[in-house]
Amino acid sequence: MIDVAKIAAVIEEVAAEDVLPRFQSLAAHEIEEKVAGELVTVVDVAVEARLTARLKDLLPGSLVVGEEAVHADPGLMAQVTADAPVWIIDPIDGTRNFAHGRPVFAIMLALVQAGESAAAWILEPVSGRFGIAERGGGAWMGGRRMTVAAADTPARMTGSLHASSYAPAELARRIDQRRAGVAAVKSLRCAGAEYLRLAAGETHFSLFTRLMPWDHVPGTLLHSEAGGTALCFDGTPYKAGRYRETGLLMAPDPASWNALRDTLLGD
């Protein structure tokens, strides 16, 4: 139905023409706080608009759910579970990094069909790292198949814990109190970059407590196609429509997922 390489080329074109020329060259008035603690730049808006137009042309009849469009019209979120093909866009994931001239940010895109993730693309424009996945076809970067890290005991597994102000206070406290039970590493402040290092086997796990579809639909498909296990805290699969769930945990396999969940969340 789609040519994943053609979509990848579109993303690379947009990165080269709309993103990289503005990196570390934004004026103060081109950065705004759209809600408390969340930044948006003129580049976020421009990239989403350009991708929206291109993707609709490439797949007639498809819908688009983009982070910035949903901010302007929250009712668009209902389209993530539509029967029609749906593109989910995060034009600049890690906007705070991008706005402050830090190179760890990503363009994230997924195609969802009948509520199921069909394909995903995550590009880091500065590093050039580009993870691409198609359901049943594996996850790939630079022509090489991506594979998650081998499972280990929780104390030996590395990963990031994102239990921030978006998490219920009691849950955030529990995770913070138990972080010594795993080999926690510093957050990259960019979900796309976290998913790339997970799928490449550079870290073992990641835990998130805010599940907006543009942050996680591309990454969970990339991760699962690299062999990983991504489940909501209740042990059921994450999908685009489950953005109101409490949390999401990625691990190398089901057994290590259970071990990590018990370590970080168990009674």
Short mmCIF file of the C-alpha atoms (twelve columns), coordinates in Angstrom:
data_MODEL
# 
_entry.id   MODEL 
# 
loop_
_atom_site.group_PDB 
_atom_site.id 
_atom_site.type_symbol 
_atom_site.label_atom_id 
_atom_site.label_alt_id 
_atom_site.label_comp_id 
_atom_site.label_asym_id 
_atom_site.label_seq_id 
_atom_site.Cartn_x 
_atom_site.Cartn_y 
_atom_site.Cartn_z 
_atom_site.pdbx_PDB_model_num 
ATOM 1   C CA . MET A 1   0.000   0.000   0.000  1 
ATOM 2   C CA . ILE A 2   2.951   2.301   0.651  1 
ATOM 3   C CA . ASP A 3   6.602   2.459   -0.309 1 
ATOM 4   C CA . VAL A 4   8.520   2.874   2.960  1 
ATOM 5   C CA . ALA A 5   11.638  4.033   1.101  1 
ATOM 6   C CA . LYS A 6   9.678   6.765   -0.671 1 
ATOM 7   C CA . ILE A 7   8.316   8.026   2.656  1 
ATOM 8   C CA . ALA A 8   11.830  7.943   4.109  1 
ATOM 9   C CA . ALA A 9   13.054  10.083  1.221  1 
ATOM 10  C CA . VAL A 10  10.323  12.639  1.906  1 
ATOM 11  C CA . ILE A 11  11.329  12.830  5.574  1 
ATOM 12  C CA . GLU A 12  14.992  13.269  4.669  1 
ATOM 13  C CA . GLU A 13  14.080  16.008  2.197  1 
ATOM 14  C CA . VAL A 14  12.063  17.886  4.803  1 
ATOM 15  C CA . ALA A 15  14.876  17.517  7.334  1 
ATOM 16  C CA . ALA A 16  17.433  18.866  4.867  1 
ATOM 17  C CA . GLU A 17  15.316  21.773  3.665  1 
ATOM 18  C CA . ASP A 18  13.199  22.807  6.651  1 
ATOM 19  C CA . VAL A 19  14.955  21.588  9.792  1 
ATOM 20  C CA . LEU A 20  18.738  21.622  9.536  1 
ATOM 21  C CA . PRO A 21  18.998  25.160  8.050  1 
ATOM 22  C CA . ARG A 22  17.124  26.474  11.121 1 
ATOM 23  C CA . PHE A 23  19.020  24.429  13.707 1 
ATOM 24  C CA . GLN A 24  20.876  26.773  16.081 1 
ATOM 25  C CA . SER A 25  19.568  29.782  14.147 1 
ATOM 26  C CA . LEU A 26  16.120  30.393  15.624 1 
ATOM 27  C CA . ALA A 27  15.221  33.897  16.765 1 
ATOM 28  C CA . ALA A 28  13.650  34.331  20.191 1 
ATOM 29  C CA . HIS A 29  10.247  35.190  18.726 1 
ATOM 30  C CA . GLU A 30  10.249  31.896  16.777 1 
ATOM 31  C CA . ILE A 31  10.074  29.884  20.020 1 
ATOM 32  C CA . GLU A 32  6.949   29.893  22.170 1 
ATOM 33  C CA . GLU A 33  5.600   28.072  25.196 1 
ATOM 34  C CA . LYS A 34  2.343   26.509  23.967 1 
ATOM 35  C CA . VAL A 35  1.468   25.168  27.421 1 
ATOM 36  C CA . ALA A 36  3.386   25.248  30.684 1 
ATOM 37  C CA . GLY A 37  6.711   23.475  30.198 1 
ATOM 38  C CA . GLU A 38  6.199   22.686  26.489 1 
ATOM 39  C CA . LEU A 39  7.854   24.625  23.702 1 
ATOM 40  C CA . VAL A 40  6.896   24.922  20.062 1 
ATOM 41  C CA . THR A 41  8.904   26.558  17.288 1 
ATOM 42  C CA . VAL A 42  8.084   27.807  13.823 1 
ATOM 43  C CA . VAL A 43  9.951   24.748  12.536 1 
ATOM 44  C CA . ASP A 44  7.591   22.331  14.320 1 
ATOM 45  C CA . VAL A 45  4.634   23.992  12.626 1 
ATOM 46  C CA . ALA A 46  6.257   24.222  9.185  1 
ATOM 47  C CA . VAL A 47  7.481   20.621  9.171  1 
ATOM 48  C CA . GLU A 48  4.096   19.254  10.208 1 
ATOM 49  C CA . ALA A 49  2.310   21.279  7.526  1 
ATOM 50  C CA . ARG A 50  4.674   20.146  4.788  1 
ATOM 51  C CA . LEU A 51  4.577   16.487  5.812  1 
ATOM 52  C CA . THR A 52  0.789   16.594  6.084  1 
ATOM 53  C CA . ALA A 53  0.435   17.814  2.504  1 
ATOM 54  C CA . ARG A 54  2.961   15.355  1.090  1 
ATOM 55  C CA . LEU A 55  1.586   12.328  2.930  1 
ATOM 56  C CA . LYS A 56  -2.009  12.995  1.902  1 
ATOM 57  C CA . ASP A 57  -0.868  13.206  -1.710 1 
ATOM 58  C CA . LEU A 58  1.061   9.940   -1.440 1 
ATOM 59  C CA . LEU A 59  -1.861  8.074   0.150  1 
ATOM 60  C CA . PRO A 60  -5.189  9.544   -1.025 1 
ATOM 61  C CA . GLY A 61  -7.983  9.223   1.509  1 
ATOM 62  C CA . SER A 62  -5.599  9.044   4.458  1 
ATOM 63  C CA . LEU A 63  -5.967  11.145  7.589  1 
ATOM 64  C CA . VAL A 64  -3.249  12.970  9.509  1 
ATOM 65  C CA . VAL A 65  -2.949  13.390  13.270 1 
ATOM 66  C CA . GLY A 66  -0.071  15.715  14.076 1 
ATOM 67  C CA . GLU A 67  1.016   17.019  17.451 1 
ATOM 68  C CA . GLU A 68  0.648   20.678  16.503 1 
ATOM 69  C CA . ALA A 69  -2.672  20.202  14.705 1 
ATOM 70  C CA . VAL A 70  -4.098  18.447  17.775 1 
ATOM 71  C CA . HIS A 71  -2.889  21.297  19.988 1 
ATOM 72  C CA . ALA A 72  -4.878  23.683  17.792 1 
ATOM 73  C CA . ASP A 73  -7.893  21.348  17.526 1 
ATOM 74  C CA . PRO A 74  -8.026  18.632  20.213 1 
ATOM 75  C CA . GLY A 75  -10.966 16.990  18.446 1 
ATOM 76  C CA . LEU A 76  -8.568  15.660  15.808 1 
ATOM 77  C CA . MET A 77  -7.289  13.121  18.328 1 
ATOM 78  C CA . ALA A 78  -10.405 11.023  17.693 1 
ATOM 79  C CA . GLN A 79  -9.035  10.214  14.245 1 
ATOM 80  C CA . VAL A 80  -6.266  7.966   15.618 1 
ATOM 81  C CA . THR A 81  -8.758  5.090   15.785 1 
ATOM 82  C CA . ALA A 82  -10.399 5.775   12.404 1 
ATOM 83  C CA . ASP A 83  -10.894 2.975   9.876  1 
ATOM 84  C CA . ALA A 84  -9.070  5.024   7.223  1 
ATOM 85  C CA . PRO A 85  -5.247  4.964   7.116  1 
ATOM 86  C CA . VAL A 86  -3.899  7.489   9.605  1 
ATOM 87  C CA . TRP A 87  -0.499  9.198   9.572  1 
ATOM 88  C CA . ILE A 88  0.748   10.187  13.030 1 
ATOM 89  C CA . ILE A 89  3.349   12.953  13.025 1 
ATOM 90  C CA . ASP A 90  5.699   14.400  15.602 1 
ATOM 91  C CA . PRO A 91  7.417   17.065  13.492 1 
ATOM 92  C CA . ILE A 92  10.163  17.778  16.019 1 
ATOM 93  C CA . ASP A 93  10.357  15.387  18.941 1 
ATOM 94  C CA . GLY A 94  12.622  16.867  21.574 1 
ATOM 95  C CA . THR A 95  11.605  20.445  20.774 1 
ATOM 96  C CA . ARG A 96  13.282  21.810  23.891 1 
ATOM 97  C CA . ASN A 97  16.593  20.316  22.776 1 
ATOM 98  C CA . PHE A 98  16.111  21.706  19.256 1 
ATOM 99  C CA . ALA A 99  15.111  25.157  20.503 1 
ATOM 100 C CA . HIS A 100 18.209  25.348  22.711 1 
ATOM 101 C CA . GLY A 101 20.595  24.209  19.994 1 
ATOM 102 C CA . ARG A 102 21.125  20.691  21.308 1 
ATOM 103 C CA . PRO A 103 21.420  18.031  18.565 1 
ATOM 104 C CA . VAL A 104 19.248  15.289  20.112 1 
ATOM 105 C CA . PHE A 105 15.859  15.661  18.422 1 
ATOM 106 C CA . ALA A 106 13.934  13.630  15.867 1 
ATOM 107 C CA . ILE A 107 11.237  13.608  13.219 1 
ATOM 108 C CA . MET A 108 8.791   10.796  14.038 1 
ATOM 109 C CA . LEU A 109 6.150   9.345   11.754 1 
ATOM 110 C CA . ALA A 110 3.882   6.298   11.809 1 
ATOM 111 C CA . LEU A 111 1.166   4.882   9.603  1 
ATOM 112 C CA . VAL A 112 -1.759  3.289   11.455 1 
ATOM 113 C CA . GLN A 113 -4.374  1.148   9.721  1 
ATOM 114 C CA . ALA A 114 -7.546  0.029   11.539 1 
ATOM 115 C CA . GLY A 115 -5.909  0.950   14.835 1 
ATOM 116 C CA . GLU A 116 -2.766  -1.139  14.226 1 
ATOM 117 C CA . SER A 117 0.697   0.272   13.566 1 
ATOM 118 C CA . ALA A 118 1.734   -0.588  10.003 1 
ATOM 119 C CA . ALA A 119 4.989   1.329   9.493  1 
ATOM 120 C CA . ALA A 120 7.254   3.731   11.356 1 
ATOM 121 C CA . TRP A 121 10.076  6.165   10.661 1 
ATOM 122 C CA . ILE A 122 12.338  7.938   13.192 1 
ATOM 123 C CA . LEU A 123 15.062  10.259  11.885 1 
ATOM 124 C CA . GLU A 124 17.614  12.191  13.898 1 
ATOM 125 C CA . PRO A 125 18.441  14.985  11.412 1 
ATOM 126 C CA . VAL A 126 21.793  15.949  12.957 1 
ATOM 127 C CA . SER A 127 23.278  12.468  13.437 1 
ATOM 128 C CA . GLY A 128 21.550  11.001  10.384 1 
ATOM 129 C CA . ARG A 129 20.440  7.925   12.344 1 
ATOM 130 C CA . PHE A 130 17.244  6.699   10.703 1 
ATOM 131 C CA . GLY A 131 15.207  3.800   12.039 1 
ATOM 132 C CA . ILE A 132 12.534  2.373   9.740  1 
ATOM 133 C CA . ALA A 133 10.100  -0.451  10.448 1 
ATOM 134 C CA . GLU A 134 7.244   -2.147  8.637  1 
ATOM 135 C CA . ARG A 135 4.968   -4.570  10.473 1 
ATOM 136 C CA . GLY A 136 6.308   -8.075  9.917  1 
ATOM 137 C CA . GLY A 137 9.361   -6.785  8.065  1 
ATOM 138 C CA . GLY A 138 11.762  -6.014  10.885 1 
ATOM 139 C CA . ALA A 139 13.400  -2.759  11.971 1 
ATOM 140 C CA . TRP A 140 16.275  -1.335  9.946  1 
ATOM 141 C CA . MET A 141 18.902  1.382   10.173 1 
ATOM 142 C CA . GLY A 142 21.336  2.111   7.370  1 
ATOM 143 C CA . GLY A 143 20.662  -1.215  5.690  1 
ATOM 144 C CA . ARG A 144 21.299  -3.218  8.869  1 
ATOM 145 C CA . ARG A 145 18.619  -5.013  10.845 1 
ATOM 146 C CA . MET A 146 18.100  -3.615  14.327 1 
ATOM 147 C CA . THR A 147 18.038  -5.960  17.322 1 
ATOM 148 C CA . VAL A 148 17.262  -5.157  20.933 1 
ATOM 149 C CA . ALA A 149 19.787  -5.854  23.676 1 
ATOM 150 C CA . ALA A 150 19.883  -9.294  25.260 1 
ATOM 151 C CA . ALA A 151 17.845  -9.611  28.452 1 
ATOM 152 C CA . ASP A 152 19.583  -9.624  31.827 1 
ATOM 153 C CA . THR A 153 18.642  -9.200  35.463 1 
ATOM 154 C CA . PRO A 154 16.923  -5.872  36.292 1 
ATOM 155 C CA . ALA A 155 19.979  -4.635  38.186 1 
ATOM 156 C CA . ARG A 156 22.113  -5.107  35.069 1 
ATOM 157 C CA . MET A 157 19.684  -3.701  32.515 1 
ATOM 158 C CA . THR A 158 20.218  -0.098  31.441 1 
ATOM 159 C CA . GLY A 159 17.418  2.275   30.552 1 
ATOM 160 C CA . SER A 160 15.626  5.554   31.147 1 
ATOM 161 C CA . LEU A 161 12.758  6.290   33.530 1 
ATOM 162 C CA . HIS A 162 10.321  9.006   32.514 1 
ATOM 163 C CA . ALA A 163 8.071   9.366   35.555 1 
ATOM 164 C CA . SER A 164 7.771   13.129  35.557 1 
ATOM 165 C CA . SER A 165 5.118   15.713  36.359 1 
ATOM 166 C CA . TYR A 166 2.773   13.852  33.997 1 
ATOM 167 C CA . ALA A 167 2.689   10.827  36.306 1 
ATOM 168 C CA . PRO A 168 0.418   10.538  39.350 1 
ATOM 169 C CA . ALA A 169 2.449   11.651  42.364 1 
ATOM 170 C CA . GLU A 170 2.273   8.274   44.114 1 
ATOM 171 C CA . LEU A 171 3.433   6.439   40.981 1 
ATOM 172 C CA . ALA A 172 6.295   8.878   40.435 1 
ATOM 173 C CA . ARG A 173 7.442   8.408   44.041 1 
ATOM 174 C CA . ARG A 174 7.309   4.624   43.767 1 
ATOM 175 C CA . ILE A 175 9.408   4.584   40.601 1 
ATOM 176 C CA . ASP A 176 11.912  7.068   42.032 1 
ATOM 177 C CA . GLN A 177 12.283  5.006   45.215 1 
ATOM 178 C CA . ARG A 178 12.982  1.876   43.166 1 
ATOM 179 C CA . ARG A 179 15.266  3.273   40.493 1 
ATOM 180 C CA . ALA A 180 18.280  1.817   42.314 1 
ATOM 181 C CA . GLY A 181 16.978  -1.626  41.375 1 
ATOM 182 C CA . VAL A 182 17.862  -1.035  37.730 1 
ATOM 183 C CA . ALA A 183 20.792  0.535   35.895 1 
ATOM 184 C CA . ALA A 184 19.025  3.802   35.115 1 
ATOM 185 C CA . VAL A 185 20.696  6.143   32.626 1 
ATOM 186 C CA . LYS A 186 20.117  9.807   31.929 1 
ATOM 187 C CA . SER A 187 17.107  10.665  29.786 1 
ATOM 188 C CA . LEU A 188 17.829  12.074  26.325 1 
ATOM 189 C CA . ARG A 189 14.712  14.265  26.601 1 
ATOM 190 C CA . CYS A 190 13.617  12.956  23.217 1 
ATOM 191 C CA . ALA A 191 11.410  9.884   22.890 1 
ATOM 192 C CA . GLY A 192 12.550  9.312   19.306 1 
ATOM 193 C CA . ALA A 193 16.187  9.127   20.354 1 
ATOM 194 C CA . GLU A 194 15.268  6.833   23.254 1 
ATOM 195 C CA . TYR A 195 13.531  4.449   20.871 1 
ATOM 196 C CA . LEU A 196 16.454  4.444   18.450 1 
ATOM 197 C CA . ARG A 197 18.898  3.434   21.161 1 
ATOM 198 C CA . LEU A 198 16.452  0.793   22.445 1 
ATOM 199 C CA . ALA A 199 15.926  -0.775  19.014 1 
ATOM 200 C CA . ALA A 200 19.668  -0.633  18.313 1 
ATOM 201 C CA . GLY A 201 20.421  -2.570  21.508 1 
ATOM 202 C CA . GLU A 202 22.218  0.340   23.177 1 
ATOM 203 C CA . THR A 203 19.881  0.258   26.198 1 
ATOM 204 C CA . HIS A 204 17.577  -2.446  27.531 1 
ATOM 205 C CA . PHE A 205 14.438  -0.663  28.676 1 
ATOM 206 C CA . SER A 206 12.513  2.558   28.887 1 
ATOM 207 C CA . LEU A 207 9.535   3.594   30.994 1 
ATOM 208 C CA . PHE A 208 7.144   6.402   30.087 1 
ATOM 209 C CA . THR A 209 4.150   7.848   31.915 1 
ATOM 210 C CA . ARG A 210 2.852   10.126  29.145 1 
ATOM 211 C CA . LEU A 211 1.623   8.188   26.139 1 
ATOM 212 C CA . MET A 212 0.706   10.604  23.367 1 
ATOM 213 C CA . PRO A 213 0.540   8.698   20.064 1 
ATOM 214 C CA . TRP A 214 3.097   10.843  18.220 1 
ATOM 215 C CA . ASP A 215 5.644   10.101  20.961 1 
ATOM 216 C CA . HIS A 216 5.149   6.325   21.045 1 
ATOM 217 C CA . VAL A 217 3.369   4.793   18.051 1 
ATOM 218 C CA . PRO A 218 6.456   5.047   15.793 1 
ATOM 219 C CA . GLY A 219 8.835   3.895   18.511 1 
ATOM 220 C CA . THR A 220 6.861   0.944   19.814 1 
ATOM 221 C CA . LEU A 221 6.621   -0.524  16.306 1 
ATOM 222 C CA . LEU A 222 10.351  0.006   15.718 1 
ATOM 223 C CA . HIS A 223 11.107  -1.594  19.078 1 
ATOM 224 C CA . SER A 224 8.810   -4.588  18.592 1 
ATOM 225 C CA . GLU A 225 10.121  -5.228  15.078 1 
ATOM 226 C CA . ALA A 226 13.625  -5.226  16.596 1 
ATOM 227 C CA . GLY A 227 12.458  -8.059  18.861 1 
ATOM 228 C CA . GLY A 228 11.403  -6.130  21.956 1 
ATOM 229 C CA . THR A 229 8.327   -6.217  24.168 1 
ATOM 230 C CA . ALA A 230 6.350   -2.998  24.682 1 
ATOM 231 C CA . LEU A 231 3.329   -3.166  26.988 1 
ATOM 232 C CA . CYS A 232 1.215   -0.812  29.062 1 
ATOM 233 C CA . PHE A 233 1.600   -1.208  32.810 1 
ATOM 234 C CA . ASP A 234 -1.352  -3.619  32.878 1 
ATOM 235 C CA . GLY A 235 0.538   -6.009  30.579 1 
ATOM 236 C CA . THR A 236 -1.518  -5.353  27.447 1 
ATOM 237 C CA . PRO A 237 -0.252  -3.974  24.106 1 
ATOM 238 C CA . TYR A 238 0.032   -0.249  23.523 1 
ATOM 239 C CA . LYS A 239 -1.910  1.163   20.561 1 
ATOM 240 C CA . ALA A 240 -2.502  4.640   19.170 1 
ATOM 241 C CA . GLY A 241 -5.842  4.987   20.914 1 
ATOM 242 C CA . ARG A 242 -4.424  4.209   24.378 1 
ATOM 243 C CA . TYR A 243 -2.951  7.627   25.081 1 
ATOM 244 C CA . ARG A 244 -4.870  7.938   28.364 1 
ATOM 245 C CA . GLU A 245 -3.113  4.922   29.910 1 
ATOM 246 C CA . THR A 246 -0.968  5.431   33.009 1 
ATOM 247 C CA . GLY A 247 2.296   4.145   31.601 1 
ATOM 248 C CA . LEU A 248 4.300   2.141   29.099 1 
ATOM 249 C CA . LEU A 249 7.318   -0.107  29.655 1 
ATOM 250 C CA . MET A 250 9.692   -1.453  26.991 1 
ATOM 251 C CA . ALA A 251 11.962  -4.460  27.605 1 
ATOM 252 C CA . PRO A 252 13.938  -7.017  25.568 1 
ATOM 253 C CA . ASP A 253 11.392  -9.843  25.992 1 
ATOM 254 C CA . PRO A 254 8.301   -10.842 28.030 1 
ATOM 255 C CA . ALA A 255 10.276  -12.380 30.898 1 
ATOM 256 C CA . SER A 256 12.471  -9.321  31.370 1 
ATOM 257 C CA . TRP A 257 9.396   -7.081  31.039 1 
ATOM 258 C CA . ASN A 258 7.796   -8.908  33.968 1 
ATOM 259 C CA . ALA A 259 10.998  -8.694  36.001 1 
ATOM 260 C CA . LEU A 260 11.333  -4.959  35.346 1 
ATOM 261 C CA . ARG A 261 7.694   -4.339  36.116 1 
ATOM 262 C CA . ASP A 262 7.981   -6.179  39.429 1 
ATOM 263 C CA . THR A 263 11.146  -4.261  40.296 1 
ATOM 264 C CA . LEU A 264 9.795   -0.814  39.432 1 
ATOM 265 C CA . LEU A 265 6.065   -1.110  40.008 1 
ATOM 266 C CA . GLY A 266 5.317   -4.216  42.063 1 
ATOM 267 C CA . ASP A 267 3.727   -4.195  45.486 1 
# 
